Amino acid sequence: MARGFVEAMGGTLGAEDTPGGGLTMVLTLRAARGAPPAPAAELPAHAAT
């Protein structure tokens, strides 16, 4: 259900292994037109690269 909502908004939802064990869900959405970019410090390390 979550993936359907995200894809309907033009984004992606995926799962990654978390170092040390566990699962991290990665949600990616496009920024709104005219919105300023988020500072890299507010993004997870893997999203800022």
PDB file of N, H, CA, C and O in Angstrom:
ATOM      1  N   MET A   1       0.822  -1.178   0.000  1.00  0.00           N
ATOM      2  CA  MET A   1       0.000   0.000   0.000  1.00  0.00           C
ATOM      3  C   MET A   1       0.874   1.253   0.000  1.00  0.00           C
ATOM      4  O   MET A   1       0.625   2.185  -0.765  1.00  0.00           O
ATOM      5  N   ALA A   2       1.896   1.276   0.856  1.00  0.00           N
ATOM      6  H   ALA A   2       2.098   0.519   1.478  1.00  0.00           H
ATOM      7  CA  ALA A   2       2.777   2.449   0.929  1.00  0.00           C
ATOM      8  C   ALA A   2       3.466   2.683  -0.415  1.00  0.00           C
ATOM      9  O   ALA A   2       3.555   3.819  -0.880  1.00  0.00           O
ATOM     10  N   ARG A   3       3.953   1.610  -1.037  1.00  0.00           N
ATOM     11  H   ARG A   3       3.880   0.687  -0.659  1.00  0.00           H
ATOM     12  CA  ARG A   3       4.636   1.763  -2.330  1.00  0.00           C
ATOM     13  C   ARG A   3       3.688   2.363  -3.364  1.00  0.00           C
ATOM     14  O   ARG A   3       4.102   3.202  -4.164  1.00  0.00           O
ATOM     15  N   GLY A   4       2.431   1.948  -3.358  1.00  0.00           N
ATOM     16  H   GLY A   4       2.095   1.267  -2.708  1.00  0.00           H
ATOM     17  CA  GLY A   4       1.445   2.491  -4.295  1.00  0.00           C
ATOM     18  C   GLY A   4       1.260   3.991  -4.124  1.00  0.00           C
ATOM     19  O   GLY A   4       1.204   4.722  -5.113  1.00  0.00           O
ATOM     20  N   PHE A   5       1.164   4.463  -2.874  1.00  0.00           N
ATOM     21  H   PHE A   5       1.209   3.869  -2.071  1.00  0.00           H
ATOM     22  CA  PHE A   5       1.026   5.897  -2.625  1.00  0.00           C
ATOM     23  C   PHE A   5       2.257   6.653  -3.100  1.00  0.00           C
ATOM     24  O   PHE A   5       2.144   7.700  -3.737  1.00  0.00           O
ATOM     25  N   VAL A   6       3.419   6.125  -2.791  1.00  0.00           N
ATOM     26  H   VAL A   6       3.511   5.275  -2.274  1.00  0.00           H
ATOM     27  CA  VAL A   6       4.677   6.795  -3.164  1.00  0.00           C
ATOM     28  C   VAL A   6       4.817   6.845  -4.677  1.00  0.00           C
ATOM     29  O   VAL A   6       5.164   7.890  -5.226  1.00  0.00           O
ATOM     30  N   GLU A   7       4.558   5.744  -5.357  1.00  0.00           N
ATOM     31  H   GLU A   7       4.277   4.895  -4.911  1.00  0.00           H
ATOM     32  CA  GLU A   7       4.685   5.725  -6.820  1.00  0.00           C
ATOM     33  C   GLU A   7       3.648   6.632  -7.480  1.00  0.00           C
ATOM     34  O   GLU A   7       3.922   7.213  -8.530  1.00  0.00           O
ATOM     35  N   ALA A   8       2.466   6.763  -6.885  1.00  0.00           N
ATOM     36  H   ALA A   8       2.243   6.291  -6.032  1.00  0.00           H
ATOM     37  CA  ALA A   8       1.446   7.663  -7.428  1.00  0.00           C
ATOM     38  C   ALA A   8       1.907   9.118  -7.376  1.00  0.00           C
ATOM     39  O   ALA A   8       1.447   9.949  -8.160  1.00  0.00           O
ATOM     40  N   MET A   9       2.816   9.423  -6.450  1.00  0.00           N
ATOM     41  H   MET A   9       3.189   8.748  -5.813  1.00  0.00           H
ATOM     42  CA  MET A   9       3.372  10.772  -6.328  1.00  0.00           C
ATOM     43  C   MET A   9       4.691  10.914  -7.080  1.00  0.00           C
ATOM     44  O   MET A   9       5.372  11.930  -6.941  1.00  0.00           O
ATOM     45  N   GLY A  10       5.060   9.909  -7.876  1.00  0.00           N
ATOM     46  H   GLY A  10       4.506   9.084  -7.989  1.00  0.00           H
ATOM     47  CA  GLY A  10       6.277   9.983  -8.678  1.00  0.00           C
ATOM     48  C   GLY A  10       7.539   9.634  -7.924  1.00  0.00           C
ATOM     49  O   GLY A  10       8.634   9.979  -8.368  1.00  0.00           O
ATOM     50  N   GLY A  11       7.417   8.957  -6.794  1.00  0.00           N
ATOM     51  H   GLY A  11       6.527   8.676  -6.433  1.00  0.00           H
ATOM     52  CA  GLY A  11       8.579   8.616  -5.990  1.00  0.00           C
ATOM     53  C   GLY A  11       8.878   7.139  -6.002  1.00  0.00           C
ATOM     54  O   GLY A  11       8.278   6.372  -6.754  1.00  0.00           O
ATOM     55  N   THR A  12       9.816   6.749  -5.157  1.00  0.00           N
ATOM     56  H   THR A  12      10.304   7.373  -4.546  1.00  0.00           H
ATOM     57  CA  THR A  12      10.185   5.343  -5.020  1.00  0.00           C
ATOM     58  C   THR A  12      10.255   4.987  -3.543  1.00  0.00           C
ATOM     59  O   THR A  12      10.487   5.848  -2.695  1.00  0.00           O
ATOM     60  N   LEU A  13      10.052   3.719  -3.248  1.00  0.00           N
ATOM     61  H   LEU A  13       9.863   3.019  -3.937  1.00  0.00           H
ATOM     62  CA  LEU A  13      10.166   3.193  -1.898  1.00  0.00           C
ATOM     63  C   LEU A  13      10.912   1.881  -1.998  1.00  0.00           C
ATOM     64  O   LEU A  13      10.509   0.984  -2.739  1.00  0.00           O
ATOM     65  N   GLY A  14      11.994   1.767  -1.255  1.00  0.00           N
ATOM     66  H   GLY A  14      12.321   2.495  -0.653  1.00  0.00           H
ATOM     67  CA  GLY A  14      12.793   0.552  -1.302  1.00  0.00           C
ATOM     68  C   GLY A  14      13.309   0.186   0.068  1.00  0.00           C
ATOM     69  O   GLY A  14      13.218   0.968   1.015  1.00  0.00           O
ATOM     70  N   ALA A  15      13.849  -1.007   0.161  1.00  0.00           N
ATOM     71  H   ALA A  15      13.923  -1.642  -0.608  1.00  0.00           H
ATOM     72  CA  ALA A  15      14.393  -1.508   1.430  1.00  0.00           C
ATOM     73  C   ALA A  15      15.883  -1.761   1.265  1.00  0.00           C
ATOM     74  O   ALA A  15      16.336  -2.230   0.221  1.00  0.00           O
ATOM     75  N   GLU A  16      16.639  -1.444   2.314  1.00  0.00           N
ATOM     76  H   GLU A  16      16.271  -1.063   3.162  1.00  0.00           H
ATOM     77  CA  GLU A  16      18.086  -1.692   2.343  1.00  0.00           C
ATOM     78  C   GLU A  16      18.439  -2.342   3.665  1.00  0.00           C
ATOM     79  O   GLU A  16      17.795  -2.095   4.685  1.00  0.00           O
ATOM     80  N   ASP A  17      19.470  -3.177   3.639  1.00  0.00           N
ATOM     81  H   ASP A  17      19.993  -3.378   2.810  1.00  0.00           H
ATOM     82  CA  ASP A  17      19.988  -3.725   4.891  1.00  0.00           C
ATOM     83  C   ASP A  17      20.626  -2.609   5.697  1.00  0.00           C
ATOM     84  O   ASP A  17      21.280  -1.728   5.139  1.00  0.00           O
ATOM     85  N   THR A  18      20.440  -2.643   6.998  1.00  0.00           N
ATOM     86  H   THR A  18      19.908  -3.359   7.452  1.00  0.00           H
ATOM     87  CA  THR A  18      21.066  -1.686   7.894  1.00  0.00           C
ATOM     88  C   THR A  18      22.332  -2.316   8.458  1.00  0.00           C
ATOM     89  O   THR A  18      22.284  -3.429   8.983  1.00  0.00           O
ATOM     90  N   PRO A  19      23.477  -1.615   8.358  1.00  0.00           N
ATOM     91  CA  PRO A  19      24.702  -2.171   8.936  1.00  0.00           C
ATOM     92  C   PRO A  19      24.482  -2.522  10.406  1.00  0.00           C
ATOM     93  O   PRO A  19      23.937  -1.720  11.165  1.00  0.00           O
ATOM     94  N   GLY A  20      24.903  -3.709  10.802  1.00  0.00           N
ATOM     95  H   GLY A  20      25.346  -4.360  10.185  1.00  0.00           H
ATOM     96  CA  GLY A  20      24.715  -4.152  12.165  1.00  0.00           C
ATOM     97  C   GLY A  20      23.407  -4.885  12.380  1.00  0.00           C
ATOM     98  O   GLY A  20      23.129  -5.360  13.481  1.00  0.00           O
ATOM     99  N   GLY A  21      22.601  -4.979  11.331  1.00  0.00           N
ATOM    100  H   GLY A  21      22.826  -4.593  10.437  1.00  0.00           H
ATOM    101  CA  GLY A  21      21.337  -5.702  11.411  1.00  0.00           C
ATOM    102  C   GLY A  21      20.145  -4.774  11.307  1.00  0.00           C
ATOM    103  O   GLY A  21      20.206  -3.614  11.714  1.00  0.00           O
ATOM    104  N   GLY A  22      19.086  -5.286  10.771  1.00  0.00           N
ATOM    105  H   GLY A  22      19.037  -6.228  10.441  1.00  0.00           H
ATOM    106  CA  GLY A  22      17.861  -4.511  10.647  1.00  0.00           C
ATOM    107  C   GLY A  22      17.568  -4.136   9.206  1.00  0.00           C
ATOM    108  O   GLY A  22      18.216  -4.606   8.271  1.00  0.00           O
ATOM    109  N   LEU A  23      16.582  -3.284   9.060  1.00  0.00           N
ATOM    110  H   LEU A  23      16.056  -2.903   9.819  1.00  0.00           H
ATOM    111  CA  LEU A  23      16.089  -2.889   7.748  1.00  0.00           C
ATOM    112  C   LEU A  23      15.857  -1.386   7.749  1.00  0.00           C
ATOM    113  O   LEU A  23      15.328  -0.835   8.713  1.00  0.00           O
ATOM    114  N   THR A  24      16.249  -0.732   6.678  1.00  0.00           N
ATOM    115  H   THR A  24      16.678  -1.181   5.894  1.00  0.00           H
ATOM    116  CA  THR A  24      16.004   0.692   6.499  1.00  0.00           C
ATOM    117  C   THR A  24      15.132   0.860   5.269  1.00  0.00           C
ATOM    118  O   THR A  24      15.468   0.357   4.197  1.00  0.00           O
ATOM    119  N   MET A  25      14.014   1.562   5.412  1.00  0.00           N
ATOM    120  H   MET A  25      13.741   1.971   6.283  1.00  0.00           H
ATOM    121  CA  MET A  25      13.157   1.862   4.277  1.00  0.00           C
ATOM    122  C   MET A  25      13.590   3.215   3.722  1.00  0.00           C
ATOM    123  O   MET A  25      13.740   4.182   4.469  1.00  0.00           O
ATOM    124  N   VAL A  26      13.788   3.275   2.415  1.00  0.00           N
ATOM    125  H   VAL A  26      13.666   2.489   1.809  1.00  0.00           H
ATOM    126  CA  VAL A  26      14.266   4.491   1.763  1.00  0.00           C
ATOM    127  C   VAL A  26      13.142   5.041   0.892  1.00  0.00           C
ATOM    128  O   VAL A  26      12.703   4.397  -0.062  1.00  0.00           O
ATOM    129  N   LEU A  27      12.687   6.239   1.236  1.00  0.00           N
ATOM    130  H   LEU A  27      13.043   6.762   2.010  1.00  0.00           H
ATOM    131  CA  LEU A  27      11.602   6.920   0.532  1.00  0.00           C
ATOM    132  C   LEU A  27      12.202   8.091  -0.228  1.00  0.00           C
ATOM    133  O   LEU A  27      12.897   8.922   0.357  1.00  0.00           O
ATOM    134  N   THR A  28      11.941   8.163  -1.530  1.00  0.00           N
ATOM    135  H   THR A  28      11.376   7.488  -2.006  1.00  0.00           H
ATOM    136  CA  THR A  28      12.450   9.249  -2.355  1.00  0.00           C
ATOM    137  C   THR A  28      11.282   9.906  -3.068  1.00  0.00           C
ATOM    138  O   THR A  28      10.522   9.239  -3.770  1.00  0.00           O
ATOM    139  N   LEU A  29      11.138  11.219  -2.889  1.00  0.00           N
ATOM    140  H   LEU A  29      11.756  11.761  -2.319  1.00  0.00           H
ATOM    141  CA  LEU A  29      10.105  12.000  -3.564  1.00  0.00           C
ATOM    142  C   LEU A  29      10.750  13.194  -4.242  1.00  0.00           C
ATOM    143  O   LEU A  29      11.777  13.699  -3.789  1.00  0.00           O
ATOM    144  N   ARG A  30      10.140  13.643  -5.334  1.00  0.00           N
ATOM    145  H   ARG A  30       9.305  13.232  -5.702  1.00  0.00           H
ATOM    146  CA  ARG A  30      10.644  14.835  -6.005  1.00  0.00           C
ATOM    147  C   ARG A  30      10.287  16.064  -5.177  1.00  0.00           C
ATOM    148  O   ARG A  30       9.250  16.094  -4.514  1.00  0.00           O
ATOM    149  N   ALA A  31      11.140  17.065  -5.218  1.00  0.00           N
ATOM    150  H   ALA A  31      11.983  17.041  -5.757  1.00  0.00           H
ATOM    151  CA  ALA A  31      10.867  18.323  -4.526  1.00  0.00           C
ATOM    152  C   ALA A  31       9.782  19.073  -5.291  1.00  0.00           C
ATOM    153  O   ALA A  31       9.671  18.952  -6.511  1.00  0.00           O
ATOM    154  N   ALA A  32       8.992  19.843  -4.568  1.00  0.00           N
ATOM    155  H   ALA A  32       9.082  19.942  -3.577  1.00  0.00           H
ATOM    156  CA  ALA A  32       7.966  20.665  -5.197  1.00  0.00           C
ATOM    157  C   ALA A  32       8.634  21.721  -6.067  1.00  0.00           C
ATOM    158  O   ALA A  32       9.701  22.230  -5.723  1.00  0.00           O
ATOM    159  N   ARG A  33       8.018  22.045  -7.173  1.00  0.00           N
ATOM    160  H   ARG A  33       7.151  21.632  -7.452  1.00  0.00           H
ATOM    161  CA  ARG A  33       8.563  23.062  -8.070  1.00  0.00           C
ATOM    162  C   ARG A  33       8.693  24.378  -7.315  1.00  0.00           C
ATOM    163  O   ARG A  33       7.742  24.820  -6.670  1.00  0.00           O
ATOM    164  N   GLY A  34       9.845  24.996  -7.390  1.00  0.00           N
ATOM    165  H   GLY A  34      10.617  24.637  -7.914  1.00  0.00           H
ATOM    166  CA  GLY A  34      10.095  26.262  -6.729  1.00  0.00           C
ATOM    167  C   GLY A  34      10.560  26.119  -5.285  1.00  0.00           C
ATOM    168  O   GLY A  34      10.903  27.114  -4.647  1.00  0.00           O
ATOM    169  N   ALA A  35      10.577  24.891  -4.761  1.00  0.00           N
ATOM    170  H   ALA A  35      10.298  24.082  -5.279  1.00  0.00           H
ATOM    171  CA  ALA A  35      11.026  24.686  -3.386  1.00  0.00           C
ATOM    172  C   ALA A  35      12.552  24.731  -3.341  1.00  0.00           C
ATOM    173  O   ALA A  35      13.213  24.206  -4.238  1.00  0.00           O
ATOM    174  N   PRO A  36      13.112  25.349  -2.312  1.00  0.00           N
ATOM    175  CA  PRO A  36      14.574  25.368  -2.195  1.00  0.00           C
ATOM    176  C   PRO A  36      15.083  23.963  -1.886  1.00  0.00           C
ATOM    177  O   PRO A  36      14.381  23.190  -1.235  1.00  0.00           O
ATOM    178  N   PRO A  37      16.278  23.619  -2.334  1.00  0.00           N
ATOM    179  CA  PRO A  37      16.813  22.287  -2.032  1.00  0.00           C
ATOM    180  C   PRO A  37      17.093  22.141  -0.542  1.00  0.00           C
ATOM    181  O   PRO A  37      17.464  23.100   0.134  1.00  0.00           O
ATOM    182  N   ALA A  38      16.909  20.924  -0.046  1.00  0.00           N
ATOM    183  H   ALA A  38      16.608  20.145  -0.595  1.00  0.00           H
ATOM    184  CA  ALA A  38      17.187  20.650   1.367  1.00  0.00           C
ATOM    185  C   ALA A  38      18.692  20.642   1.581  1.00  0.00           C
ATOM    186  O   ALA A  38      19.429  20.105   0.754  1.00  0.00           O
ATOM    187  N   PRO A  39      19.156  21.224   2.671  1.00  0.00           N
ATOM    188  CA  PRO A  39      20.589  21.151   2.979  1.00  0.00           C
ATOM    189  C   PRO A  39      21.017  19.696   3.159  1.00  0.00           C
ATOM    190  O   PRO A  39      20.253  18.892   3.695  1.00  0.00           O
ATOM    191  N   ALA A  40      22.212  19.352   2.725  1.00  0.00           N
ATOM    192  H   ALA A  40      22.832  20.005   2.290  1.00  0.00           H
ATOM    193  CA  ALA A  40      22.691  17.978   2.804  1.00  0.00           C
ATOM    194  C   ALA A  40      22.691  17.457   4.240  1.00  0.00           C
ATOM    195  O   ALA A  40      22.548  16.253   4.452  1.00  0.00           O
ATOM    196  N   ALA A  41      22.846  18.327   5.219  1.00  0.00           N
ATOM    197  H   ALA A  41      22.962  19.305   5.047  1.00  0.00           H
ATOM    198  CA  ALA A  41      22.875  17.895   6.619  1.00  0.00           C
ATOM    199  C   ALA A  41      21.533  17.307   7.058  1.00  0.00           C
ATOM    200  O   ALA A  41      21.494  16.541   8.021  1.00  0.00           O
ATOM    201  N   GLU A  42      20.433  17.643   6.379  1.00  0.00           N
ATOM    202  H   GLU A  42      20.465  18.265   5.596  1.00  0.00           H
ATOM    203  CA  GLU A  42      19.117  17.123   6.728  1.00  0.00           C
ATOM    204  C   GLU A  42      18.811  15.815   6.029  1.00  0.00           C
ATOM    205  O   GLU A  42      17.817  15.165   6.354  1.00  0.00           O
ATOM    206  N   LEU A  43      19.639  15.411   5.078  1.00  0.00           N
ATOM    207  H   LEU A  43      20.446  15.939   4.814  1.00  0.00           H
ATOM    208  CA  LEU A  43      19.408  14.185   4.331  1.00  0.00           C
ATOM    209  C   LEU A  43      20.262  13.057   4.917  1.00  0.00           C
ATOM    210  O   LEU A  43      21.344  13.314   5.446  1.00  0.00           O
ATOM    211  N   PRO A  44      19.783  11.806   4.826  1.00  0.00           N
ATOM    212  CA  PRO A  44      20.636  10.689   5.227  1.00  0.00           C
ATOM    213  C   PRO A  44      21.915  10.692   4.394  1.00  0.00           C
ATOM    214  O   PRO A  44      21.909  11.162   3.257  1.00  0.00           O
ATOM    215  N   ALA A  45      22.992  10.180   4.939  1.00  0.00           N
ATOM    216  H   ALA A  45      22.997   9.798   5.863  1.00  0.00           H
ATOM    217  CA  ALA A  45      24.292  10.209   4.272  1.00  0.00           C
ATOM    218  C   ALA A  45      24.223   9.606   2.875  1.00  0.00           C
ATOM    219  O   ALA A  45      24.825  10.160   1.954  1.00  0.00           O
ATOM    220  N   HIS A  46      23.509   8.485   2.673  1.00  0.00           N
ATOM    221  H   HIS A  46      23.020   8.035   3.421  1.00  0.00           H
ATOM    222  CA  HIS A  46      23.479   7.860   1.349  1.00  0.00           C
ATOM    223  C   HIS A  46      22.638   8.666   0.360  1.00  0.00           C
ATOM    224  O   HIS A  46      22.817   8.506  -0.847  1.00  0.00           O
ATOM    225  N   ALA A  47      21.726   9.529   0.825  1.00  0.00           N
ATOM    226  H   ALA A  47      21.581   9.659   1.806  1.00  0.00           H
ATOM    227  CA  ALA A  47      20.902  10.329  -0.067  1.00  0.00           C
ATOM    228  C   ALA A  47      21.628  11.580  -0.537  1.00  0.00           C
ATOM    229  O   ALA A  47      21.275  12.144  -1.573  1.00  0.00           O
ATOM    230  N   ALA A  48      22.635  12.020   0.205  1.00  0.00           N
ATOM    231  H   ALA A  48      22.922  11.562   1.047  1.00  0.00           H
ATOM    232  CA  ALA A  48      23.323  13.266  -0.114  1.00  0.00           C
ATOM    233  C   ALA A  48      24.405  13.062  -1.163  1.00  0.00           C
ATOM    234  O   ALA A  48      24.986  14.040  -1.633  1.00  0.00           O
ATOM    235  N   THR A  49      24.696  11.811  -1.550  1.00  0.00           N
ATOM    236  H   THR A  49      24.224  11.017  -1.168  1.00  0.00           H
ATOM    237  CA  THR A  49      25.768  11.593  -2.521  1.00  0.00           C
ATOM    238  C   THR A  49      25.243  11.545  -3.917  1.00  0.00           C
ATOM    239  O   THR A  49      26.014  11.368  -4.861  1.00  0.00           O
TER     240      THR A  49
END
